[in-house]
Amino acid sequence: MHEQLLLILGLLILVMLLVMLAQRIKIAYPIFLVLAGLGISLIPGVPVLQLDPEIIFLIFLPPLLYEAAWYTSWNDFWKWKRTIGLLAFGLVFLTSIVVAFASQALIPGFTLAMGFLLGGIVSPPDAIAATTVLKGLKVPKRTIAMLEGESLINDASSLIVFRFALAAVMTGVFSMQEATGQFFLVAGMGVVVGIAGAHIFYAIHRFLPTTPAIDAAMTVITPYVLFLAAEHFHYSGVMAVVSGGLFMSFRAHEIFKTGMTRINMTGVWNTLIFVMNALVFVLIGLELPDIINGLGETSVMEGIKYGLIISLIVIVVRLLWIYPVAHIPRWLSKKVRRDPSPGWKNPLIIGWAGMRGVVSLATALSIPVMMNSETAFPMRNLIIFITFVVIFVTLVFQGLTLPLIIKLTKIGEIDPILPPHEQQASIQIRLDNLAVNRLNEKYQSNLENNSLVENFKNTIENDIVQQQSHLESLEMCTNRRNDLNEYHEIMLDIFALQRKELFKIKREKEFSDDEIRKAESQLDLNELKITGNKHL
């Protein structure tokens, strides 16, 4: 056990070094993760690691789904709910059906239930992969919102398909009518359990004397509790986690009131999700040799062939589905036509961004090894192997070509959205004006007698003037993009210099570490205004 743990930690460090290399050469890190998984499997003498599939499902999926729900913008999700729903439900079911019948016809001995099992695994694209590839590229905000919203719901719908297909393989019985009714019952009650559980955690965060550390720890515990509670009653733990995550995210401003809490929680979750992504690919790398040896009568080349064909199917089905989804509702509804047309470029990018990732891999690894004490699960290794090939093809091929497609299409913002700097300046002016009005209305006597309060008001008024001047400068630079990029580069260079100065100040031991950390946190916030919250 100690040797295996040391091996996993060593491989994790290796994967992190590869991620650093990916950042250095500006390639999305999920691409390097799948390459790392393949590379680990090729290392001579690497011991085979076998984990309980149920443990893999329980450990990895709840936090991955909860994090996706947490960072989903509810406003954007609701605005584009029609398209998101057609992608997250319609496309998942269509992909599962096509993959099921294709794999049954293609692979000897593959049943329709096993086809639906494979379809449920490979049907959902991965939001982390897509947004990481798109980070730093000029794509419409609508595109990001749809991809994130789709990934949130399609994980839930695909995992429900997976669970029903798994039950059909295990029992040998499947009824479409019964499955449809059960789907709505299981999913609907999962949502009920998720919302009910989220209310309990909401009350704990809001009304009990928590600390930033406790709040962060509670958010890590929450998805596991929601998942296990729903599964205990045989409802969808996936829908419980997703619905609970959306509820908690929407009410976050009420329960996480301090900046330290929010910054601490963001750091915890960014680290947790990154490590889980890396760990899943390390595990597949350690299991891949055993999976290949267990392919049975199917050769590696045949498995690769099946994987390539299934990859082609999921890519083509997505591209064929996305254009009708984007344009047919516009032909049928005047209300839909009020929004600017997506044209042909936006659907192309959304269609090509359908990269599979960590959720598909964790789901495949969760297939039980045995159906019962005597019978092994049929073609488990082949299903996992095909899943890995699909992830490899979509991440590497689509992930590396997506930036080129964006560059060639020269897509711009579709909807009338203010640039981020204008939004930040406008928000700050509004907040500053509110503060000045509050001081004038409620603290007039304090302004006359307390120099600190008076100085605070003067600072805010100066800030309003500076922000208004900043807005005017941004308007002047609208058609001079190079000026704005140059400004960002200068500010980031100054922030880097200030960090070095803080390090010197720390070595001088004249100021306390707490105050230096506060100054560093302010630098972090200033940098975020330029770079955005681009978590891994």
C-alpha positions as CSV (number, residue, x, y, z in Angstrom):
1,M,0.0,0.0,0.0
2,H,2.8,2.4,0.9
3,E,4.6,1.7,-2.4
4,Q,1.4,2.2,-4.4
5,L,0.7,5.5,-2.7
6,L,4.3,6.7,-3.3
7,L,4.0,5.7,-6.9
8,I,0.7,7.6,-7.4
9,L,2.2,10.7,-5.7
10,G,5.3,10.5,-7.9
11,L,3.1,10.2,-11.0
12,L,1.0,13.1,-9.9
13,I,4.1,15.2,-9.6
14,L,5.1,14.1,-13.1
15,V,1.7,15.0,-14.4
16,M,1.9,18.5,-12.8
17,L,5.3,19.0,-14.5
18,L,3.6,18.2,-17.8
19,V,0.8,20.7,-17.0
20,M,3.5,23.3,-16.4
21,L,4.9,22.5,-19.8
22,A,1.5,22.7,-21.3
23,Q,1.1,26.2,-19.9
24,R,4.5,27.2,-21.1
25,I,3.8,26.2,-24.7
26,K,0.1,27.4,-24.4
27,I,-1.6,24.1,-25.0
28,A,-4.7,23.2,-22.9
29,Y,-3.6,21.0,-20.0
30,P,-6.4,18.3,-20.4
31,I,-4.6,17.4,-23.7
32,F,-1.4,16.7,-21.7
33,L,-3.4,14.7,-19.1
34,V,-4.6,12.2,-21.7
35,L,-1.1,12.0,-23.1
36,A,0.2,11.5,-19.6
37,G,-2.2,8.6,-19.0
38,L,-1.1,6.9,-22.2
39,G,2.6,7.5,-21.3
40,I,2.2,6.1,-17.8
41,S,0.7,2.9,-19.3
42,L,3.8,2.5,-21.5
43,I,6.4,2.8,-18.7
44,P,8.0,-0.7,-18.2
45,G,7.5,-2.3,-14.9
46,V,4.7,0.0,-13.7
47,P,2.6,-2.0,-11.3
48,V,-1.1,-2.6,-12.1
49,L,-3.5,-0.8,-9.8
50,Q,-7.1,-2.0,-9.4
51,L,-9.6,0.1,-7.4
52,D,-13.2,-0.6,-6.5
53,P,-15.3,0.9,-9.3
54,E,-17.9,2.1,-6.9
55,I,-15.3,4.0,-4.9
56,I,-14.1,5.7,-8.1
57,F,-17.6,6.8,-9.0
58,L,-18.3,8.1,-5.4
59,I,-14.9,9.8,-4.9
60,F,-14.6,11.7,-8.2
61,L,-18.1,12.4,-9.7
62,P,-19.9,14.4,-6.9
63,P,-17.2,17.1,-6.6
64,L,-16.7,17.3,-10.4
65,L,-20.4,17.8,-10.9
66,Y,-20.8,20.2,-8.0
67,E,-17.9,22.4,-9.2
68,A,-19.5,22.5,-12.7
69,A,-22.8,23.6,-11.1
70,W,-21.1,26.2,-8.9
71,Y,-19.4,28.0,-11.7
72,T,-22.4,28.0,-14.0
73,S,-23.9,31.4,-14.4
74,W,-27.6,31.1,-13.6
75,N,-28.5,34.1,-15.7
76,D,-26.7,32.8,-18.7
77,F,-28.0,29.3,-18.1
78,W,-31.6,30.6,-18.0
79,K,-31.2,32.9,-21.0
80,W,-29.9,30.0,-23.2
81,K,-32.0,27.3,-21.6
82,R,-33.6,26.2,-24.9
83,T,-30.3,25.5,-26.7
84,I,-28.7,24.1,-23.5
85,G,-31.6,21.7,-23.0
86,L,-31.6,20.5,-26.7
87,L,-27.8,19.9,-26.4
88,A,-27.8,18.4,-22.9
89,F,-30.8,16.1,-23.3
90,G,-31.6,15.8,-27.0
91,L,-28.0,15.4,-28.1
92,V,-27.1,13.1,-25.3
93,F,-30.0,10.8,-26.0
94,L,-29.4,10.9,-29.8
95,T,-25.7,10.2,-29.3
96,S,-26.4,7.3,-26.9
97,I,-28.9,5.8,-29.4
98,V,-26.6,6.1,-32.4
99,V,-23.6,4.8,-30.5
100,A,-25.7,1.9,-29.1
101,F,-26.9,0.7,-32.5
102,A,-23.6,1.3,-34.2
103,S,-21.5,-0.5,-31.6
104,Q,-24.0,-3.4,-31.6
105,A,-23.6,-3.8,-35.4
106,L,-19.8,-3.1,-35.3
107,I,-18.5,-5.1,-32.3
108,P,-19.1,-8.9,-32.2
109,G,-21.0,-10.0,-29.1
110,F,-22.0,-6.4,-28.1
111,T,-25.6,-6.2,-27.0
112,L,-27.8,-3.2,-27.3
113,A,-27.8,-2.7,-23.6
114,M,-24.0,-2.6,-23.6
115,G,-24.2,-0.2,-26.5
116,F,-26.4,2.2,-24.5
117,L,-23.9,1.8,-21.6
118,L,-21.0,2.9,-23.9
119,G,-23.3,5.7,-25.4
120,G,-24.0,7.0,-21.9
121,I,-20.3,7.1,-21.1
122,V,-19.1,8.9,-24.3
123,S,-22.0,11.2,-24.9
124,P,-21.2,14.1,-22.6
125,P,-18.5,16.7,-23.5
126,D,-16.3,18.0,-20.8
127,A,-16.6,21.7,-19.8
128,I,-13.1,21.9,-18.3
129,A,-11.5,20.6,-21.5
130,A,-13.5,23.1,-23.7
131,T,-13.1,26.2,-21.5
132,T,-9.4,25.4,-21.0
133,V,-8.8,25.2,-24.7
134,L,-10.8,28.4,-25.3
135,K,-9.1,30.3,-22.5
136,G,-7.4,33.4,-23.9
137,L,-9.1,33.0,-27.3
138,K,-11.6,35.6,-28.6
139,V,-14.9,33.7,-28.5
140,P,-18.4,35.0,-27.9
141,K,-19.6,34.9,-24.3
142,R,-22.7,33.1,-25.6
143,T,-20.4,30.2,-26.7
144,I,-18.8,29.8,-23.2
145,A,-22.2,30.1,-21.5
146,M,-23.7,27.4,-23.7
147,L,-20.8,25.0,-23.3
148,E,-20.7,25.3,-19.5
149,G,-24.5,25.0,-19.2
150,E,-24.6,22.0,-21.5
151,S,-21.8,20.3,-19.7
152,L,-23.6,20.7,-16.4
153,I,-26.9,19.1,-17.5
154,N,-25.5,16.6,-20.0
155,D,-23.3,15.0,-17.3
156,A,-26.5,14.4,-15.3
157,S,-28.6,13.1,-18.3
158,S,-25.7,10.9,-19.6
159,L,-25.1,9.4,-16.1
160,I,-28.8,8.5,-15.8
161,V,-28.6,6.8,-19.2
162,F,-25.5,5.0,-17.9
163,R,-27.2,3.8,-14.8
164,F,-30.3,2.4,-16.6
165,A,-28.1,0.7,-19.2
166,L,-25.9,-0.7,-16.4
167,A,-29.0,-2.2,-14.8
168,A,-30.2,-3.6,-18.1
169,V,-26.8,-5.4,-18.6
170,M,-26.8,-6.7,-15.0
171,T,-30.4,-8.0,-15.1
172,G,-30.8,-8.7,-18.8
173,V,-34.2,-6.9,-18.7
174,F,-35.1,-3.6,-20.3
175,S,-38.4,-1.9,-20.9
176,M,-38.4,1.5,-22.7
177,Q,-41.8,2.5,-21.2
178,E,-40.7,1.5,-17.7
179,A,-37.3,3.1,-18.1
180,T,-38.9,6.4,-19.3
181,G,-41.2,6.6,-16.3
182,Q,-38.4,5.7,-14.0
183,F,-36.1,8.3,-15.6
184,F,-38.5,11.2,-14.7
185,L,-39.2,9.8,-11.2
186,V,-35.5,9.2,-10.4
187,A,-34.4,12.5,-11.9
188,G,-37.2,14.6,-10.4
189,M,-36.8,13.2,-6.9
190,G,-33.1,13.6,-7.2
191,V,-33.7,17.3,-7.7
192,V,-36.0,17.4,-4.7
193,V,-33.4,15.7,-2.5
194,G,-30.7,18.1,-3.8
195,I,-32.7,21.2,-3.1
196,A,-33.8,20.0,0.3
197,G,-30.2,19.1,1.3
198,A,-28.9,22.4,-0.1
199,H,-31.4,24.3,2.2
200,I,-29.9,22.5,5.2
201,F,-26.3,23.5,4.2
202,Y,-27.5,27.0,3.4
203,A,-28.8,27.4,6.9
204,I,-25.6,26.0,8.4
205,H,-23.4,28.5,6.5
206,R,-25.7,31.5,7.1
207,F,-26.8,31.1,10.7
208,L,-24.0,29.3,12.5
209,P,-20.6,30.9,13.4
210,T,-18.5,29.4,10.7
211,T,-14.9,30.3,9.7
212,P,-13.4,30.5,6.1
213,A,-11.8,27.1,6.7
214,I,-15.0,25.6,7.9
215,D,-17.0,27.1,5.0
216,A,-14.5,25.7,2.5
217,A,-14.5,22.3,4.1
218,M,-18.4,22.3,4.2
219,T,-18.5,23.0,0.5
220,V,-16.3,19.9,-0.2
221,I,-18.5,17.8,2.0
222,T,-21.8,19.0,0.5
223,P,-21.8,17.2,-2.8
224,Y,-20.9,13.9,-1.1
225,V,-23.8,14.2,1.3
226,L,-26.3,15.2,-1.4
227,F,-25.2,12.3,-3.6
228,L,-25.3,9.7,-0.8
229,A,-28.7,11.0,0.5
230,A,-30.3,10.7,-2.9
231,E,-28.7,7.3,-3.7
232,H,-29.9,6.0,-0.3
233,F,-33.5,6.5,-1.5
234,H,-32.6,5.1,-5.0
235,Y,-33.0,8.5,-6.6
236,S,-30.5,10.2,-8.9
237,G,-27.5,11.4,-6.8
238,V,-26.2,13.1,-9.9
239,M,-29.3,15.3,-10.2
240,A,-29.2,16.0,-6.4
241,V,-25.6,17.3,-6.7
242,V,-26.3,19.4,-9.8
243,S,-29.5,21.0,-8.4
244,G,-28.0,21.5,-5.0
245,G,-24.9,23.1,-6.5
246,L,-27.0,25.5,-8.6
247,F,-29.0,26.5,-5.5
248,M,-25.9,27.1,-3.3
249,S,-24.2,29.0,-6.1
250,F,-27.2,31.2,-6.6
251,R,-27.4,32.0,-2.9
252,A,-23.6,32.3,-2.3
253,H,-23.7,36.0,-1.8
254,E,-25.9,35.5,1.2
255,I,-23.8,32.8,3.0
256,F,-20.2,33.7,2.1
257,K,-20.0,37.3,3.2
258,T,-16.3,37.9,3.6
259,G,-13.6,38.2,0.9
260,M,-11.3,35.8,2.8
261,T,-14.0,33.1,2.7
262,R,-14.6,33.4,-1.1
263,I,-10.8,33.6,-1.9
264,N,-10.1,30.6,0.4
265,M,-12.9,28.6,-1.1
266,T,-11.9,29.4,-4.7
267,G,-8.3,28.2,-3.9
268,V,-9.5,25.0,-2.3
269,W,-11.8,24.1,-5.2
270,N,-9.4,25.0,-8.0
271,T,-6.8,22.7,-6.3
272,L,-9.2,19.9,-5.6
273,I,-10.6,19.8,-9.2
274,F,-7.2,20.0,-10.8
275,V,-5.8,17.2,-8.6
276,M,-8.9,15.0,-9.3
277,N,-8.5,15.6,-13.1
278,A,-4.9,14.6,-12.9
279,L,-5.5,11.6,-10.6
280,V,-8.2,10.1,-12.9
281,F,-5.7,10.1,-15.8
282,V,-3.0,8.6,-13.6
283,L,-5.4,5.8,-12.6
284,I,-6.3,5.0,-16.2
285,G,-2.6,4.9,-17.0
286,L,-2.0,2.4,-14.2
287,E,-5.0,0.3,-15.2
288,L,-4.6,0.5,-19.0
289,P,-2.0,-2.4,-19.3
290,D,-4.4,-4.7,-17.3
291,I,-7.3,-3.4,-19.5
292,I,-5.4,-4.2,-22.7
293,N,-4.5,-7.6,-21.4
294,G,-8.1,-8.2,-20.6
295,L,-9.5,-7.4,-24.0
296,G,-9.8,-11.2,-24.6
297,E,-10.4,-12.1,-28.2
298,T,-10.4,-8.5,-29.3
299,S,-6.9,-7.3,-30.4
300,V,-5.5,-3.9,-29.5
301,M,-5.8,-2.8,-33.2
302,E,-9.4,-3.8,-33.3
303,G,-10.1,-1.9,-30.1
304,I,-8.4,1.2,-31.6
305,K,-10.5,0.7,-34.7
306,Y,-13.7,0.5,-32.7
307,G,-12.6,3.6,-30.7
308,L,-11.9,5.6,-33.9
309,I,-15.2,4.7,-35.4
310,I,-17.1,5.7,-32.2
311,S,-15.1,8.9,-32.0
312,L,-16.1,9.8,-35.6
313,I,-19.7,9.0,-34.8
314,V,-19.9,11.3,-31.7
315,I,-18.1,14.1,-33.6
316,V,-20.4,13.9,-36.7
317,V,-23.6,13.5,-34.7
318,R,-22.8,16.6,-32.7
319,L,-22.0,18.7,-35.8
320,L,-25.2,17.4,-37.5
321,W,-27.3,18.3,-34.5
322,I,-25.9,21.7,-33.6
323,Y,-27.0,23.6,-36.8
324,P,-30.7,22.6,-36.6
325,V,-30.7,23.4,-32.9
326,A,-29.2,26.9,-33.6
327,H,-31.5,27.9,-36.5
328,I,-34.8,25.9,-36.6
329,P,-36.1,27.6,-33.4
330,R,-35.4,31.0,-35.1
331,W,-37.5,30.0,-38.1
332,L,-40.4,29.0,-35.8
333,S,-40.5,31.8,-33.2
334,K,-40.4,35.6,-33.4
335,K,-39.3,35.7,-29.8
336,V,-36.2,33.7,-30.6
337,R,-35.4,35.9,-33.5
338,R,-35.0,38.9,-31.2
339,D,-31.6,37.6,-30.3
340,P,-28.8,38.1,-32.8
341,S,-28.3,35.2,-35.2
342,P,-25.5,32.8,-34.3
343,G,-24.7,32.5,-38.0
344,W,-22.6,29.5,-39.0
345,K,-19.4,30.3,-37.0
346,N,-20.8,30.0,-33.5
347,P,-22.5,26.6,-34.1
348,L,-19.3,25.3,-35.7
349,I,-17.2,26.2,-32.6
350,I,-19.7,24.8,-30.2
351,G,-19.9,21.6,-32.3
352,W,-16.1,21.2,-32.6
353,A,-15.7,21.9,-28.8
354,G,-17.4,18.6,-27.9
355,M,-14.3,17.1,-26.3
356,R,-14.7,14.2,-23.9
357,G,-12.9,14.2,-20.6
358,V,-12.6,13.3,-17.0
359,V,-16.3,12.5,-16.3
360,S,-16.5,10.0,-19.2
361,L,-13.3,8.4,-17.9
362,A,-14.4,8.2,-14.3
363,T,-17.8,6.8,-15.4
364,A,-16.1,4.1,-17.5
365,L,-13.8,3.1,-14.6
366,S,-16.9,2.8,-12.4
367,I,-18.3,-0.2,-14.3
368,P,-18.3,-3.1,-11.9
369,V,-15.7,-5.9,-12.5
370,M,-18.1,-8.7,-11.6
371,M,-21.9,-9.0,-12.3
372,N,-22.1,-11.5,-9.4
373,S,-19.7,-13.7,-7.5
374,E,-19.1,-15.9,-10.5
375,T,-19.7,-13.9,-13.7
376,A,-17.4,-11.2,-14.9
377,F,-18.9,-8.0,-16.4
378,P,-19.0,-8.6,-20.2
379,M,-16.5,-6.6,-22.3
380,R,-15.8,-4.2,-19.4
381,N,-12.2,-3.7,-20.5
382,L,-13.2,-3.1,-24.1
383,I,-15.7,-0.4,-23.1
384,I,-13.0,1.3,-21.0
385,F,-10.5,1.0,-23.8
386,I,-12.9,2.5,-26.4
387,T,-13.7,5.3,-23.9
388,F,-10.0,6.2,-23.6
389,V,-9.6,6.2,-27.4
390,V,-12.6,8.5,-27.7
391,I,-11.2,10.9,-25.1
392,F,-7.8,10.7,-26.7
393,V,-9.1,11.5,-30.2
394,T,-11.5,14.3,-29.2
395,L,-9.1,16.0,-26.8
396,V,-5.9,15.8,-28.9
397,F,-7.4,16.1,-32.4
398,Q,-10.3,18.6,-31.7
399,G,-8.4,20.3,-28.8
400,L,-5.4,21.1,-31.0
401,T,-7.4,22.2,-34.0
402,L,-10.1,24.2,-32.2
403,P,-7.8,27.3,-31.8
404,L,-7.0,27.2,-35.5
405,I,-10.7,27.0,-36.4
406,I,-11.4,30.1,-34.2
407,K,-8.6,31.9,-35.8
408,L,-9.7,31.1,-39.4
409,T,-13.3,32.0,-38.8
410,K,-12.4,35.3,-37.1
411,I,-15.5,35.1,-35.0
412,G,-16.5,38.1,-32.9
413,E,-18.9,38.8,-30.1
414,I,-22.4,38.1,-31.2
415,D,-24.5,39.8,-28.5
416,P,-24.3,43.4,-27.4
417,I,-22.1,43.0,-24.4
418,L,-19.9,45.6,-22.7
419,P,-16.2,44.8,-22.5
420,P,-15.1,43.5,-19.1
421,H,-13.2,46.7,-18.2
422,E,-16.2,48.9,-18.9
423,Q,-18.4,46.6,-16.8
424,Q,-15.9,46.7,-13.9
425,A,-15.6,50.5,-14.0
426,S,-19.3,51.0,-14.3
427,I,-20.0,48.6,-11.3
428,Q,-17.3,50.4,-9.2
429,I,-18.8,53.8,-9.9
430,R,-22.3,52.6,-8.9
431,L,-20.9,51.1,-5.6
432,D,-18.9,54.3,-4.9
433,N,-21.9,56.5,-5.5
434,L,-23.9,54.3,-3.1
435,A,-21.2,54.7,-0.4
436,V,-21.1,58.5,-0.8
437,N,-24.9,58.8,-0.6
438,R,-24.9,56.6,2.5
439,L,-22.3,58.7,4.2
440,N,-24.2,61.9,3.3
441,E,-27.6,60.6,4.5
442,K,-26.7,58.7,7.7
443,Y,-23.2,59.8,8.8
444,Q,-23.2,63.6,8.3
445,S,-22.1,64.3,11.8
446,N,-19.4,61.7,11.6
447,L,-18.0,63.4,8.5
448,E,-17.7,66.7,10.4
449,N,-16.1,65.2,13.6
450,N,-14.2,62.1,12.4
451,S,-11.2,62.7,10.1
452,L,-11.0,59.1,9.1
453,V,-14.6,59.0,7.8
454,E,-14.0,62.3,6.0
455,N,-10.8,60.9,4.4
456,F,-12.7,57.8,3.4
457,K,-15.4,59.9,1.6
458,N,-12.7,61.9,-0.2
459,T,-11.0,58.7,-1.3
460,I,-14.3,57.4,-2.7
461,E,-15.0,60.6,-4.6
462,N,-11.5,60.6,-6.1
463,D,-12.1,57.0,-7.1
464,I,-15.3,58.0,-8.9
465,V,-13.5,60.6,-10.9
466,Q,-10.7,58.1,-11.7
467,Q,-13.2,55.4,-12.8
468,Q,-15.1,57.9,-15.0
469,S,-11.8,58.9,-16.6
470,H,-11.0,55.2,-17.0
471,L,-14.3,54.7,-18.8
472,E,-13.6,57.6,-21.2
473,S,-10.2,56.2,-21.9
474,L,-11.6,52.8,-22.6
475,E,-14.1,54.3,-25.1
476,M,-11.2,56.0,-26.8
477,C,-9.3,52.7,-27.0
478,T,-12.2,50.7,-28.3
479,N,-10.9,50.9,-31.9
480,R,-7.3,50.7,-30.7
481,R,-7.0,47.2,-29.3
482,N,-3.2,47.4,-29.2
483,D,-3.4,50.2,-26.7
484,L,-5.5,48.2,-24.3
485,N,-3.3,45.1,-24.6
486,E,-0.3,47.3,-24.0
487,Y,-1.9,48.7,-20.9
488,H,-2.6,45.2,-19.6
489,E,1.0,44.2,-20.2
490,I,2.3,47.2,-18.4
491,M,0.0,46.7,-15.4
492,L,0.9,43.0,-15.1
493,D,4.6,43.9,-15.2
494,I,4.1,46.5,-12.4
495,F,2.2,43.9,-10.3
496,A,5.1,41.5,-10.8
497,L,7.6,44.1,-9.7
498,Q,5.4,44.9,-6.6
499,R,5.4,41.2,-5.7
500,K,9.2,41.2,-5.7
501,E,9.2,44.3,-3.5
502,L,6.8,42.6,-1.1
503,F,9.3,39.7,-0.8
504,K,12.0,42.2,0.0
505,I,9.8,43.8,2.6
506,K,9.2,40.4,4.2
507,R,12.9,39.7,4.4
508,E,13.4,43.0,6.2
509,K,11.1,41.9,9.0
510,E,9.9,45.4,9.6
511,F,6.2,44.6,8.9
512,S,4.1,41.6,10.1
513,D,3.5,38.7,7.7
514,D,-0.3,39.2,8.1
515,E,-0.1,42.8,6.7
516,I,2.2,41.7,3.9
517,R,-0.3,38.9,3.0
518,K,-3.1,41.4,2.9
519,A,-1.1,43.6,0.5
520,E,-0.4,40.5,-1.6
521,S,-4.1,39.6,-1.7
522,Q,-4.9,43.1,-3.0
523,L,-2.4,42.6,-5.7
524,D,-4.1,39.3,-6.6
525,L,-7.4,41.1,-6.8
526,N,-5.9,43.8,-9.0
527,E,-4.4,41.2,-11.3
528,L,-7.8,39.3,-11.5
529,K,-9.4,42.5,-12.9
530,I,-7.1,42.1,-15.9
531,T,-6.7,38.3,-16.3
532,G,-10.1,37.2,-15.1
533,N,-10.9,34.2,-12.8
534,K,-9.4,31.6,-15.2
535,H,-9.2,28.6,-12.9
536,L,-7.7,25.4,-14.1
